[in-house]
Amino acid sequence: MSIVTYTQSVSRNILPLSIADTLPGAFGEWHFTGVSEDYGEPIETCKLCEQDGLRYHFEIQNEFNHNTLLVGSHCILQFDVGIYEGGRRLTVDEARKFLQKLTQKMRLESCIRALEKLARAENNDILVNALSYYRTNKKLTPKQAFVVFWRLRTNQIDHDPSFFAITLKKDRYVDDLRNMPTERVHYFWKALSSGQRRKAMELGHIAP
């Protein structure tokens, strides 16, 4: 989308719902309500700039007429839509970190939902323990990760491997990763951080 087309889309969608008739004035009227939505997959459109392929919506509201729009986080930051915490308007950097933290929270919740669904689908102590461990630690061990992603695939439970996190903080987890067949490591490769992938290759594994 060109800059001209982008601006036209934004103007077309925000000005009729605002009091001011210029973009700078209009955006001064809007703030983030704190309401967000995870659709589970990138199927939505930003109601402001009309960008497709959004998984998350964030609700903004006009403080004068109470109109609302569901938008992507990029537009909130791009147009400096107000985000307030404890009655104080956040700076741009604070707002970016706030939205990143909120997105991470939604990703964590989506992982837990997938694990809960998996635990219900199979009567398996390993999966129940993995769910409990993830709720507490927000991470899976390598052994848990293999079983979890294997069974998520088998049961065709929707999930995004990159949203999960793996722990290698204990020596035995590193040893488990070292001794695990590479084809099993590939099951959770996308859940590994870039540093963990380098570590896995140092241990003799190859990227999928």
Backbone hydrogen bonds, N-H to C=O, Kabsch-Sander energy under -0.5 kcal/mol:
donor,donor_aa,acceptor,acceptor_aa,energy
6,Y,2,S,-2.8
7,T,3,I,-2.6
8,Q,4,V,-2.4
9,S,5,T,-2.4
10,V,6,Y,-2.3
11,S,7,T,-2.7
12,R,8,Q,-2.5
13,N,9,S,-1.5
14,I,10,V,-2.3
15,L,11,S,-1.7
17,L,14,I,-0.8
18,S,15,L,-1.6
26,A,22,T,-3.0
27,F,23,L,-2.7
28,G,24,P,-1.0
29,E,26,A,-2.0
30,W,27,F,-1.0
31,H,61,Q,-1.8
32,F,82,G,-3.2
33,T,59,E,-2.6
34,G,59,E,-0.5
37,E,57,H,-2.3
39,Y,37,E,-0.6
39,Y,55,R,-2.5
43,I,41,E,-1.9
43,I,54,L,-0.8
44,E,54,L,-2.6
46,C,51,Q,-2.5
47,K,70,L,-2.5
50,E,46,C,-1.5
54,L,44,E,-2.6
57,H,37,E,-2.0
58,F,71,V,-2.6
59,E,35,V,-2.7
60,I,69,L,-2.7
61,Q,31,H,-2.8
62,N,67,N,-2.7
63,E,29,E,-3.0
66,H,62,N,-1.7
69,L,60,I,-2.1
71,V,58,F,-2.7
71,V,69,L,-0.6
76,I,72,G,-1.2
77,L,73,S,-2.0
78,Q,74,H,-3.1
79,F,75,C,-2.2
80,D,77,L,-0.9
81,V,76,I,-2.3
82,G,30,W,-1.5
85,E,88,R,-2.5
88,R,85,E,-1.4
90,L,83,I,-3.1
95,A,91,T,-2.9
96,R,92,V,-2.3
97,K,93,D,-2.1
98,F,94,E,-2.4
99,L,95,A,-2.4
100,Q,96,R,-2.2
101,K,97,K,-2.4
102,L,98,F,-2.1
103,T,99,L,-2.5
104,Q,100,Q,-2.4
105,K,101,K,-2.0
106,M,102,L,-2.0
107,R,103,T,-2.2
108,L,104,Q,-2.4
109,E,105,K,-2.3
110,S,106,M,-1.9
111,C,107,R,-2.0
112,I,108,L,-2.3
113,R,109,E,-2.3
114,A,110,S,-2.0
115,L,111,C,-2.4
116,E,112,I,-2.7
117,K,113,R,-2.4
118,L,114,A,-2.1
119,A,115,L,-2.5
120,R,116,E,-1.9
121,A,117,K,-1.6
122,E,118,L,-1.7
124,N,122,E,-1.6
128,V,124,N,-2.1
129,N,125,D,-2.8
130,A,126,I,-2.1
131,L,127,L,-2.1
132,S,128,V,-2.2
133,Y,129,N,-2.8
134,Y,130,A,-2.5
135,R,131,L,-2.3
136,T,132,S,-1.6
137,N,133,Y,-3.2
138,K,134,Y,-2.4
140,L,165,A,-2.1
145,A,141,T,-2.9
146,F,142,P,-2.2
147,V,143,K,-1.7
148,V,144,Q,-3.1
149,F,145,A,-2.7
150,W,146,F,-2.3
151,R,147,V,-2.6
152,L,148,V,-2.5
153,R,149,F,-1.9
154,T,150,W,-2.1
155,N,151,R,-2.4
156,Q,153,R,-1.2
157,I,152,L,-2.4
158,D,156,Q,-0.5
163,F,160,D,-2.1
164,F,160,D,-0.5
164,F,161,P,-1.2
166,I,191,A,-0.5
167,T,140,L,-2.5
173,Y,170,K,-1.0
174,V,170,K,-1.6
175,D,171,D,-2.5
176,D,172,R,-2.2
177,L,173,Y,-2.1
178,R,174,V,-2.5
179,N,175,D,-2.4
180,M,176,D,-0.8
180,M,177,L,-0.5
184,R,181,P,-1.4
185,V,181,P,-1.6
186,H,182,T,-2.0
187,Y,184,R,-1.0
188,F,184,R,-0.6
188,F,185,V,-1.2
189,W,186,H,-0.8
191,A,188,F,-1.2
192,L,188,F,-0.6
192,L,189,W,-1.3
197,R,193,S,-2.3
198,R,194,S,-1.9
199,K,195,G,-2.0
200,A,196,Q,-2.6
201,M,197,R,-2.1
202,E,198,R,-2.1
203,L,199,K,-1.6
204,G,201,M,-1.3
205,H,200,A,-2.4
